[in-house]
């Protein structure tokens, strides 16, 4: 199971909030027990993500479509992908 949030979740605020809450269940234990730091507040983290997400949103795209279009246009590229595992 992954413990991160994908950038596309910024387009679905309720889903983003659920994902932040899910991830922080584990991450907060690590913050407190491993690093001796206070737990992150899910609501505060959500507000932060939404604020800075507005800056990122114009730059988020379907990368597969972008690469296919570039290839059709004759552009060459070299890239690496990850399955998130």
Backbone as a ProteinNet text record, in pm:
[ID]
protein_1_A
[PRIMARY]
XXXXXXXXXXXXXXXXXXXXXXXXXXXXXXXXXXXXXXXXXXXXXXXXXXXXXXXXXXXXXXXXXXXXXXXXXXXXXXXXXXXXX
[TERTIARY]
84.1	0	88.5	51.3	130.3	84.4	176.7	146.6	189.7	127.6	152.2	26.5	27.4	-88.4	-43.2	-118.3	-85.2	-133.7	-56.4	-84.8	-222.5	-270.7	-402.3	-516.3	-492.1	-594.9	-633	-548.1	-580.3	-709	-746.8	-868	-993.4	-975.1	-1086.4	-1068.2	-1107.9	-1079.6	-1125	-1242.7	-1289.3	-1200.9	-1165.2	-1074.7	-937.8	-888	-758.6	-760.1	-866.3	-877.4	-873.9	-945.6	-946	-805.9	-737.2	-603.3	-504	-514.5	-427.3	-452.2	-578.5	-611.3	-557.9	-573.5	-525.2	-373.4	-305.3	-158.4	-104.8	-169.5	-119.3	-140.8	-228.7	-243.6	-109.6	-38.4	92.5	202.1	202.6	310.7	321.2	208.5	213.1	279.1	259.6	328.4	478.7	520.4	663.7	717.5	643.1	687.2	710.6	615.3	620.6	720.6	714.6	794.8	938.3	957.8	1091.8	1166.1	1097.9	1165	1139.1	1047.8	1017.9	954.4	881.3	817.1	666.6	598.4	452.7	383.5	266.6	186.3	139.6	126.2	71.9	-80.5	-140.7	-285.7	-343.1	-433	-487.9	-559.1	-634.9	-706.6	-609.8	-507.8	-406.9	-329.2	-297	-225.6	-312.1	-441.2	-532.7	-539	-551.7	-557.3	-428.4	-313.8	-184.7	-179.6	-223.8	-222.4	-312.2	-427.7	-519.1	-462	-399.3	-341.2	-231.3	-134.1	-22.5	-60.8	-164.2	-214	-267	-321.2	-370.3	-256.6	-137.1	-19.8	19.7	7.3	48.8	-52.1	-179	-283.9	-264	-224.9	-208.4	-97.7	-12.6	100.2	77.3	-37.4	-69.2	-139.8	-94.3	-155.8	-153.1	-215.7	-210.1	-76.9	21.1	156.2	162.6	78.4	77.9	34.8	-73.3	-119.9	-14.4	49.8	154.7	269	313.6	423.4	382.6	260.2	211.7	206.7	155.5	148.2	287.7	381.6	519.3	580.7	553.7	608.5	548.5	416.7	351	407.9	449.4	505.4	651.7	706.4	844.7	947.4	903.5	996.6	1042.1	1169.6	1223.5	1236.2	1219.9	1234.9	1288.1	1346.5	1394.4	1336.9	1264.5	1199.9	1189.1	1164.9	1151	1019.4	947.5	821.7	831.3	733.7	728.1	584.8	567.9	433.5	386.4	472.7	434.6	445.9	509.4	523.1	656.6
-117.8	0	123.9	222.6	344.6	441.9	521.3	622.3	757.7	799.3	928.3	970.9	1092.2	1146.4	1187.1	1147	1184.8	1326.3	1397.2	1537.6	1558	1462.3	1473.9	1482.9	1441.8	1450.8	1595.6	1690.9	1832.3	1872.7	1799.2	1830.3	1773.9	1694.1	1629.6	1652	1770.2	1807.5	1707	1650.5	1554.8	1429.8	1383.3	1268.2	1303.4	1422.4	1467.7	1467.5	1519.2	1524.3	1383.2	1290.3	1151	1090.2	1117.2	1062.4	1119.1	1247.9	1309.8	1246.1	1230.7	1168.8	1026	950.4	811.6	806.9	889.4	889.1	933.4	1032	1083.6	986.9	889.2	788.9	719	685.8	623	727.3	829.6	928.8	996.7	1023.5	1088.3	999.6	869.5	778.9	787.1	796	807.9	941.4	1050	1181.6	1180.2	1122.6	1125.8	1026.7	901.3	796.5	788.6	814.2	804.7	937	1045.8	1176	1263.5	1220.7	1299.4	1434.4	1440.4	1564.3	1553.9	1667.2	1663.3	1611.3	1555.4	1504.7	1620.5	1593.9	1692.9	1690.4	1806.4	1817.1	1795.7	1698.1	1670.9	1790.8	1866.6	1982	2091.7	2116	2216.3	2172.5	2043.9	1989.7	2001.7	1975.3	1988.4	2132.7	2226.5	2368	2409.2	2363.7	2392.6	2335.4	2210.2	2145.4	2218.6	2260.9	2332.5	2468.7	2537.6	2669.4	2658	2571	2558.6	2477.5	2397.6	2322.8	2414.2	2529.2	2625.2	2673	2680.6	2720.8	2608.1	2484.8	2369.4	2328.5	2346.8	2295.3	2327.1	2449.5	2477.2	2394.6	2333.7	2258	2106.9	2064.6	1922.1	1880.7	1771.6	1726.7	1574.3	1522.9	1380	1356.8	1306.7	1293.9	1194.1	1092.6	995.6	1066.1	1143.4	1216.8	1316.5	1383.9	1480.4	1413.4	1298.1	1226.6	1170	1120.3	1069.5	1181.3	1297.3	1411.2	1455.8	1456.3	1495.4	1397.5	1270.8	1168.6	1184	1206.2	1226.8	1348.7	1449.1	1571.7	1554.5	1434.9	1407.7	1440.2	1474.7	1503.4	1374.1	1366.8	1250.5	1284.7	1184.5	1206.7	1081.9	1100.9	991.1	1015.7	918.6	939.1	808.8	822.8	707.5	724.3	615.8	619.4	535.6	552.2	475.6	433.4	313.8	264.9	307	373.9	418.4	311	202.6	92.4	96.5
0	0	0	-81.3	-86.2	22	67.8	168.6	118.1	10.5	-49.9	-123	-172.1	-242	-381	-482	-618.2	-647.2	-726.8	-754	-817.4	-892.8	-955.6	-855.8	-732.3	-628.6	-599.3	-639.8	-618.7	-690.7	-794.8	-868.9	-802.1	-697.1	-626.5	-476.4	-426	-287.3	-181.1	-195.8	-93.8	-93	-210.5	-221.4	-164.8	-196.8	-144.2	8.5	65.8	212.2	272	211	258.6	248.8	137.9	118.3	219.8	248.2	348.6	484.4	520.5	649.8	657.1	548.3	544.8	559.7	484.7	488.8	624.7	684.2	811.4	927.7	911.1	1016.9	1040.8	935.3	948.4	967.1	884.5	887.4	1023.9	1088.1	1218.9	1323.4	1313	1405.9	1385.8	1261	1230	1281.6	1254.9	1302.6	1453.1	1526.8	1672.9	1731.2	1686.7	1749.4	1696.8	1569.3	1511.1	1522.3	1487.8	1483.5	1605.4	1693.3	1812.2	1779.5	1669.2	1625	1644.4	1649.9	1666.1	1540.4	1560.5	1449.5	1361.9	1234.5	1142	1150.7	1150.9	1157	1016.6	998.9	865.8	803.2	881.6	827.2	782.6	863.2	827.7	702.8	695.5	579.8	454.6	467.2	354.1	305.4	397.8	359.5	287.7	339.2	277.3	135.8	120.5	-11.4	-110.3	-65.9	-155.3	-194.1	-100.1	-127.8	-233.8	-209.1	-302.4	-426.1	-414.4	-528.8	-637.9	-599.5	-699.4	-788.6	-735.2	-813.8	-909.2	-862.5	-942.9	-1050.2	-1024.2	-1113.2	-1261.6	-1297.5	-1440.2	-1506.9	-1427.4	-1480.6	-1476.6	-1428.3	-1419.1	-1547.8	-1605.8	-1730.5	-1738.2	-1841.5	-1871	-1942	-1870.9	-1926	-2041.8	-2039.6	-2151.1	-2279.5	-2272.8	-2390.8	-2437.1	-2344.2	-2377.3	-2453.2	-2404.9	-2469	-2605.5	-2614.8	-2744.6	-2847.9	-2807.3	-2898.1	-2941.1	-2848	-2879.6	-2979.4	-2959.3	-3050.2	-3190.8	-3196.7	-3326.1	-3398.6	-3321.8	-3379	-3418.4	-3393.8	-3431.4	-3325.9	-3208.5	-3099.1	-3032.6	-3004.4	-2934.2	-2786.7	-2704.3	-2560.4	-2493.8	-2381	-2297.9	-2159.4	-2104.6	-1974.8	-1899.4	-1772.1	-1682.7	-1609.1	-1593.7	-1520.2	-1393.8	-1309	-1184.7	-1161.1	-1110.1	-1080.6	-942.6	-866.3	-732.8	-627.6	-661.1	-565.7	-497.7
[MASK]
+++++++++++++++++++++++++++++++++++++++++++++++++++++++++++++++++++++++++++++++++++++

